[in-house]
Amino acid sequence: MMFIAFFQSIYGISELDDVVNHFESLRNALSHIGKLYKKETIDPLKNIFGETYFDFTSNDTFDRNSKKNIDNVKIEALKIKAIAMKYFSS
């Protein structure tokens, strides 16, 4: 998945800690199949991206079949890609 690849490329770079912190809950949701921890993943996703930006199933999994989720992950992937490319090209 493109998002995770770009996240991993900037993970651990101290100058980009704010970016990593911003996107970490989304990385968690995309990396873990099954029920997500509400406090560690779902709540931060809703706080950072908005209450209805992503869909979850009734048993607290990230809805990978939701068109809204697919579209929004693409948007966020392009954002993190731009940040990573800018960092590595400077």
GUKOLVO-759875 format. One record per atom (N, C-alpha, C, CB): residue number from 1; atom name; x, y negated, z; residue in one letter. Coordinates in steps of 0.05 Angstrom, whole numbers, plus 5000, padded with zeros to 4 digits. Last residue first. Glycine has a CB too. Layout:
GUKOLVO-759875
NUM / CA / X / Y / Z / A
...
END
This chain:
GUKOLVO-759875
90 / N / 5309 / 4648 / 4983 / S
90 / CA / 5322 / 4624 / 4991 / S
90 / C / 5350 / 4630 / 5002 / S
90 / CB / 5306 / 4609 / 5013 / S
89 / N / 5284 / 4694 / 4971 / S
89 / CA / 5295 / 4680 / 4948 / S
89 / C / 5310 / 4655 / 4957 / S
89 / CB / 5273 / 4673 / 4928 / S
88 / N / 5263 / 4713 / 5019 / F
88 / CA / 5285 / 4728 / 5006 / F
88 / C / 5298 / 4714 / 4982 / F
88 / CB / 5276 / 4755 / 4998 / F
87 / N / 5222 / 4675 / 5029 / Y
87 / CA / 5244 / 4680 / 5048 / Y
87 / C / 5268 / 4693 / 5034 / Y
87 / CB / 5234 / 4697 / 5071 / Y
86 / N / 5189 / 4681 / 4984 / K
86 / CA / 5201 / 4655 / 4990 / K
86 / C / 5225 / 4659 / 5008 / K
86 / CB / 5181 / 4636 / 5002 / K
85 / N / 5174 / 4734 / 4990 / M
85 / CA / 5189 / 4727 / 4967 / M
85 / C / 5203 / 4700 / 4971 / M
85 / CB / 5170 / 4725 / 4942 / M
84 / N / 5145 / 4731 / 5039 / A
84 / CA / 5169 / 4748 / 5037 / A
84 / C / 5186 / 4739 / 5013 / A
84 / CB / 5161 / 4778 / 5034 / A
83 / N / 5103 / 4696 / 5024 / I
83 / CA / 5121 / 4689 / 5046 / I
83 / C / 5147 / 4705 / 5044 / I
83 / CB / 5108 / 4695 / 5073 / I
82 / N / 5079 / 4725 / 4983 / A
82 / CA / 5090 / 4698 / 4978 / A
82 / C / 5109 / 4690 / 4999 / A
82 / CB / 5067 / 4678 / 4976 / A
81 / N / 5062 / 4770 / 5012 / K
81 / CA / 5081 / 4773 / 4990 / K
81 / C / 5095 / 4746 / 4984 / K
81 / CB / 5068 / 4784 / 4964 / K
80 / N / 5024 / 4749 / 5045 / I
80 / CA / 5049 / 4759 / 5057 / I
80 / C / 5070 / 4763 / 5036 / I
80 / CB / 5043 / 4785 / 5073 / I
79 / N / 4986 / 4735 / 5005 / K
79 / CA / 4996 / 4715 / 5023 / K
79 / C / 5023 / 4724 / 5035 / K
79 / CB / 4976 / 4709 / 5046 / K
78 / N / 4974 / 4784 / 4981 / L
78 / CA / 4986 / 4763 / 4965 / L
78 / C / 4998 / 4741 / 4982 / L
78 / CB / 4965 / 4751 / 4946 / L
77 / N / 4951 / 4809 / 5025 / A
77 / CA / 4976 / 4820 / 5014 / A
77 / C / 4990 / 4799 / 4996 / A
77 / CB / 4969 / 4845 / 4997 / A
76 / N / 4905 / 4780 / 5031 / E
76 / CA / 4925 / 4778 / 5052 / E
76 / C / 4952 / 4789 / 5042 / E
76 / CB / 4916 / 4793 / 5078 / E
75 / N / 4878 / 4796 / 4984 / I
75 / CA / 4883 / 4768 / 4990 / I
75 / C / 4906 / 4765 / 5010 / I
75 / CB / 4858 / 4753 / 5000 / I
74 / N / 4874 / 4852 / 4994 / K
74 / CA / 4889 / 4841 / 4970 / K
74 / C / 4896 / 4812 / 4974 / K
74 / CB / 4873 / 4845 / 4945 / K
73 / N / 4840 / 4851 / 5038 / V
73 / CA / 4868 / 4861 / 5041 / V
73 / C / 4885 / 4852 / 5018 / V
73 / CB / 4868 / 4892 / 5043 / V
72 / N / 4794 / 4832 / 5013 / N
72 / CA / 4808 / 4815 / 5033 / N
72 / C / 4836 / 4825 / 5038 / N
72 / CB / 4792 / 4814 / 5058 / N
71 / N / 4780 / 4875 / 4978 / D
71 / CA / 4785 / 4848 / 4968 / D
71 / C / 4801 / 4831 / 4987 / D
71 / CB / 4759 / 4834 / 4961 / D
70 / N / 4773 / 4915 / 5017 / I
70 / CA / 4792 / 4919 / 4995 / I
70 / C / 4799 / 4891 / 4983 / I
70 / CB / 4780 / 4937 / 4972 / I
69 / N / 4732 / 4893 / 5048 / N
69 / CA / 4758 / 4899 / 5060 / N
69 / C / 4779 / 4901 / 5038 / N
69 / CB / 4757 / 4925 / 5076 / N
68 / N / 4690 / 4890 / 5010 / K
68 / CA / 4700 / 4866 / 5024 / K
68 / C / 4727 / 4870 / 5035 / K
68 / CB / 4680 / 4858 / 5046 / K
67 / N / 4683 / 4944 / 4998 / K
67 / CA / 4693 / 4926 / 4977 / K
67 / C / 4704 / 4900 / 4989 / K
67 / CB / 4671 / 4919 / 4956 / K
66 / N / 4700 / 4995 / 5041 / S
66 / CA / 4686 / 4970 / 5039 / S
66 / C / 4699 / 4952 / 5017 / S
66 / CB / 4686 / 4955 / 5066 / S
65 / N / 4730 / 5039 / 5050 / N
65 / CA / 4713 / 5039 / 5026 / N
65 / C / 4698 / 5014 / 5022 / N
65 / CB / 4694 / 5062 / 5028 / N
64 / N / 4754 / 5033 / 5099 / R
64 / CA / 4771 / 5033 / 5075 / R
64 / C / 4756 / 5033 / 5049 / R
64 / CB / 4790 / 5057 / 5076 / R
63 / N / 4740 / 5004 / 5155 / D
63 / CA / 4725 / 5015 / 5132 / D
63 / C / 4740 / 5012 / 5106 / D
63 / CB / 4697 / 5001 / 5130 / D
62 / N / 4773 / 5025 / 5211 / F
62 / CA / 4774 / 5005 / 5189 / F
62 / C / 4760 / 5017 / 5165 / F
62 / CB / 4803 / 4996 / 5183 / F
61 / N / 4729 / 5049 / 5262 / T
61 / CA / 4751 / 5053 / 5243 / T
61 / C / 4750 / 5031 / 5223 / T
61 / CB / 4750 / 5081 / 5230 / T
60 / N / 4687 / 5049 / 5301 / D
60 / CA / 4711 / 5032 / 5303 / D
60 / C / 4735 / 5040 / 5286 / D
60 / CB / 4719 / 5031 / 5332 / D
59 / N / 4641 / 5077 / 5286 / N
59 / CA / 4659 / 5089 / 5306 / N
59 / C / 4687 / 5075 / 5307 / N
59 / CB / 4663 / 5119 / 5301 / N
58 / N / 4617 / 5048 / 5246 / S
58 / CA / 4604 / 5049 / 5272 / S
58 / C / 4621 / 5062 / 5294 / S
58 / CB / 4578 / 5065 / 5270 / S
57 / N / 4672 / 5014 / 5214 / T
57 / CA / 4651 / 5034 / 5215 / T
57 / C / 4639 / 5034 / 5243 / T
57 / CB / 4661 / 5062 / 5207 / T
56 / N / 4682 / 4945 / 5197 / F
56 / CA / 4690 / 4969 / 5212 / F
56 / C / 4666 / 4988 / 5212 / F
56 / CB / 4698 / 4962 / 5241 / F
55 / N / 4705 / 4895 / 5153 / D
55 / CA / 4684 / 4913 / 5162 / D
55 / C / 4696 / 4937 / 5176 / D
55 / CB / 4667 / 4922 / 5138 / D
54 / N / 4730 / 4828 / 5161 / F
54 / CA / 4734 / 4856 / 5155 / F
54 / C / 4710 / 4872 / 5166 / F
54 / CB / 4761 / 4866 / 5168 / F
53 / N / 4706 / 4779 / 5173 / Y
53 / CA / 4724 / 4780 / 5150 / Y
53 / C / 4729 / 4809 / 5142 / Y
53 / CB / 4751 / 4767 / 5157 / Y
52 / N / 4675 / 4765 / 5216 / T
52 / CA / 4663 / 4782 / 5195 / T
52 / C / 4681 / 4785 / 5171 / T
52 / CB / 4637 / 4769 / 5186 / T
51 / N / 4706 / 4734 / 5252 / E
51 / CA / 4689 / 4756 / 5262 / E
51 / C / 4680 / 4775 / 5240 / E
51 / CB / 4666 / 4744 / 5276 / E
50 / N / 4773 / 4720 / 5231 / G
50 / CA / 4745 / 4714 / 5232 / G
50 / C / 4728 / 4739 / 5238 / G
50 / CB / 4735 / 4702 / 5206 / G
49 / N / 4827 / 4730 / 5235 / F
49 / CA / 4815 / 4728 / 5208 / F
49 / C / 4786 / 4720 / 5208 / F
49 / CB / 4819 / 4753 / 5194 / F
48 / N / 4838 / 4728 / 5291 / I
48 / CA / 4856 / 4716 / 5271 / I
48 / C / 4842 / 4710 / 5245 / I
48 / CB / 4880 / 4734 / 5266 / I
47 / N / 4796 / 4755 / 5317 / N
47 / CA / 4805 / 4728 / 5326 / N
47 / C / 4821 / 4714 / 5305 / N
47 / CB / 4821 / 4731 / 5351 / N
46 / N / 4792 / 4803 / 5289 / K
46 / CA / 4769 / 4785 / 5289 / K
46 / C / 4777 / 4757 / 5297 / K
46 / CB / 4747 / 4796 / 5307 / K
45 / N / 4843 / 4824 / 5301 / L
45 / CA / 4835 / 4820 / 5273 / L
45 / C / 4812 / 4800 / 5271 / L
45 / CB / 4826 / 4847 / 5260 / L
44 / N / 4841 / 4827 / 5358 / P
44 / CA / 4859 / 4808 / 5345 / P
44 / C / 4852 / 4804 / 5315 / P
44 / CB / 4888 / 4819 / 5346 / P
43 / N / 4798 / 4868 / 5362 / D
43 / CA / 4795 / 4840 / 5372 / D
43 / C / 4815 / 4821 / 5360 / D
43 / CB / 4798 / 4840 / 5403 / D
42 / N / 4824 / 4913 / 5336 / I
42 / CA / 4799 / 4901 / 5326 / I
42 / C / 4796 / 4872 / 5336 / I
42 / CB / 4776 / 4918 / 5335 / I
41 / N / 4875 / 4921 / 5366 / T
41 / CA / 4873 / 4918 / 5337 / T
41 / C / 4847 / 4903 / 5328 / T
41 / CB / 4874 / 4945 / 5324 / T
40 / N / 4874 / 4921 / 5422 / E
40 / CA / 4900 / 4918 / 5408 / E
40 / C / 4897 / 4912 / 5378 / E
40 / CB / 4917 / 4943 / 5412 / E
39 / N / 4820 / 4928 / 5437 / K
39 / CA / 4836 / 4906 / 5449 / K
39 / C / 4862 / 4900 / 5432 / K
39 / CB / 4844 / 4913 / 5477 / K
38 / N / 4804 / 4974 / 5407 / K
38 / CA / 4790 / 4948 / 5406 / K
38 / C / 4808 / 4925 / 5414 / K
38 / CB / 4765 / 4949 / 5423 / K
37 / N / 4840 / 5018 / 5369 / Y
37 / CA / 4837 / 5006 / 5396 / Y
37 / C / 4825 / 4978 / 5393 / Y
37 / CB / 4865 / 5005 / 5410 / Y
36 / N / 4804 / 5056 / 5320 / L
36 / CA / 4823 / 5035 / 5327 / L
36 / C / 4819 / 5026 / 5356 / L
36 / CB / 4822 / 5011 / 5308 / L
35 / N / 4796 / 5121 / 5296 / K
35 / CA / 4787 / 5100 / 5314 / K
35 / C / 4810 / 5082 / 5322 / K
35 / CB / 4774 / 5113 / 5339 / K
34 / N / 4829 / 5132 / 5232 / G
34 / CA / 4814 / 5139 / 5255 / G
34 / C / 4806 / 5115 / 5272 / G
34 / CB / 4829 / 5159 / 5272 / G
33 / N / 4895 / 5117 / 5213 / I
33 / CA / 4870 / 5129 / 5205 / I
33 / C / 4855 / 5136 / 5231 / I
33 / CB / 4874 / 5154 / 5187 / I
32 / N / 4936 / 5062 / 5211 / H
32 / CA / 4924 / 5083 / 5229 / H
32 / C / 4897 / 5092 / 5219 / H
32 / CB / 4922 / 5073 / 5257 / H
31 / N / 4951 / 5022 / 5178 / S
31 / CA / 4970 / 5044 / 5182 / S
31 / C / 4958 / 5067 / 5198 / S
31 / CB / 4994 / 5033 / 5196 / S
30 / N / 4912 / 4983 / 5178 / L
30 / CA / 4918 / 4997 / 5153 / L
30 / C / 4935 / 5021 / 5157 / L
30 / CB / 4931 / 4978 / 5134 / L
29 / N / 4914 / 4965 / 5231 / A
29 / CA / 4889 / 4976 / 5220 / A
29 / C / 4894 / 4992 / 5195 / A
29 / CB / 4869 / 4953 / 5214 / A
28 / N / 4967 / 4946 / 5234 / N
28 / CA / 4958 / 4968 / 5251 / N
28 / C / 4933 / 4981 / 5239 / N
28 / CB / 4953 / 4958 / 5279 / N
27 / N / 4965 / 4904 / 5197 / R
27 / CA / 4983 / 4926 / 5192 / R
27 / C / 4975 / 4951 / 5208 / R
27 / CB / 5012 / 4919 / 5198 / R
26 / N / 4930 / 4872 / 5226 / L
26 / CA / 4921 / 4882 / 5200 / L
26 / C / 4939 / 4906 / 5193 / L
26 / CB / 4922 / 4861 / 5178 / L
25 / N / 4962 / 4859 / 5270 / S
25 / CA / 4937 / 4874 / 5274 / S
25 / C / 4926 / 4886 / 5248 / S
25 / CB / 4916 / 4857 / 5288 / S
24 / N / 5004 / 4829 / 5245 / E
24 / CA / 5009 / 4856 / 5257 / E
24 / C / 4984 / 4872 / 5262 / E
24 / CB / 5023 / 4852 / 5284 / E
23 / N / 5001 / 4778 / 5224 / F
23 / CA / 4992 / 4800 / 5207 / F
23 / C / 4994 / 4828 / 5221 / F
23 / CB / 5008 / 4801 / 5182 / F
22 / N / 5021 / 4745 / 5265 / H
22 / CA / 4996 / 4739 / 5252 / H
22 / C / 4984 / 4763 / 5237 / H
22 / CB / 4999 / 4716 / 5232 / H
21 / N / 5071 / 4767 / 5275 / N
21 / CA / 5051 / 4768 / 5296 / N
21 / C / 5023 / 4763 / 5284 / N
21 / CB / 5057 / 4747 / 5317 / N
20 / N / 5096 / 4754 / 5226 / V
20 / CA / 5093 / 4782 / 5234 / V
20 / C / 5071 / 4784 / 5255 / V
20 / CB / 5120 / 4794 / 5246 / V
19 / N / 5096 / 4698 / 5231 / V
19 / CA / 5082 / 4711 / 5209 / V
19 / C / 5077 / 4741 / 5216 / V
19 / CB / 5099 / 4710 / 5182 / V
18 / N / 5128 / 4691 / 5276 / D
18 / CA / 5101 / 4681 / 5276 / D
18 / C / 5084 / 4694 / 5254 / D
18 / CB / 5101 / 4650 / 5272 / D
17 / N / 5178 / 4714 / 5259 / D
17 / CA / 5163 / 4726 / 5280 / D
17 / C / 5133 / 4717 / 5281 / D
17 / CB / 5176 / 4720 / 5307 / D
16 / N / 5214 / 4697 / 5221 / L
16 / CA / 5187 / 4702 / 5212 / L
16 / C / 5170 / 4716 / 5233 / L
16 / CB / 5188 / 4720 / 5187 / L
15 / N / 5263 / 4693 / 5245 / E
15 / CA / 5251 / 4668 / 5234 / E
15 / C / 5222 / 4672 / 5225 / E
15 / CB / 5268 / 4658 / 5210 / E
14 / N / 5275 / 4747 / 5255 / S
14 / CA / 5267 / 4729 / 5277 / S
14 / C / 5254 / 4703 / 5267 / S
14 / CB / 5290 / 4723 / 5295 / S
13 / N / 5253 / 4802 / 5226 / I
13 / CA / 5267 / 4778 / 5219 / I
13 / C / 5257 / 4756 / 5238 / I
13 / CB / 5262 / 4770 / 5189 / I
12 / N / 5220 / 4844 / 5239 / G
12 / CA / 5246 / 4843 / 5252 / G
12 / C / 5262 / 4819 / 5244 / G
12 / CB / 5261 / 4867 / 5245 / G
11 / N / 5189 / 4849 / 5176 / Y
11 / CA / 5188 / 4857 / 5204 / Y
11 / C / 5217 / 4857 / 5216 / Y
11 / CB / 5175 / 4886 / 5208 / Y
10 / N / 5191 / 4842 / 5123 / I
10 / CA / 5197 / 4819 / 5139 / I
10 / C / 5197 / 4825 / 5169 / I
10 / CB / 5177 / 4797 / 5134 / I
9 / N / 5180 / 4892 / 5101 / S
9 / CA / 5204 / 4878 / 5091 / S
9 / C / 5211 / 4854 / 5108 / S
9 / CB / 5199 / 4869 / 5063 / S
8 / N / 5132 / 4906 / 5124 / Q
8 / CA / 5156 / 4920 / 5133 / Q
8 / C / 5181 / 4905 / 5124 / Q
8 / CB / 5157 / 4948 / 5123 / Q
7 / N / 5098 / 4873 / 5093 / F
7 / CA / 5100 / 4870 / 5122 / F
7 / C / 5126 / 4882 / 5132 / F
7 / CB / 5076 / 4883 / 5137 / F
6 / N / 5105 / 4896 / 5042 / F
6 / CA / 5114 / 4869 / 5047 / F
6 / C / 5117 / 4863 / 5077 / F
6 / CB / 5096 / 4848 / 5034 / F
5 / N / 5082 / 4947 / 5053 / A
5 / CA / 5109 / 4944 / 5043 / A
5 / C / 5121 / 4916 / 5048 / A
5 / CB / 5111 / 4951 / 5013 / A
4 / N / 5030 / 4934 / 5068 / I
4 / CA / 5048 / 4946 / 5087 / I
4 / C / 5077 / 4943 / 5079 / I
4 / CB / 5040 / 4975 / 5092 / I
3 / N / 5009 / 4913 / 5019 / F
3 / CA / 5010 / 4897 / 5043 / F
3 / C / 5031 / 4908 / 5062 / F
3 / CB / 4983 / 4895 / 5056 / F
2 / N / 5012 / 4957 / 4982 / M
2 / CA / 5028 / 4933 / 4978 / M
2 / C / 5031 / 4917 / 5004 / M
2 / CB / 5017 / 4916 / 4956 / M
1 / N / 5017 / 5024 / 5000 / M
1 / CA / 5000 / 5000 / 5000 / M
1 / C / 5018 / 4975 / 5000 / M
1 / CB / 4981 / 5000 / 5024 / M
END
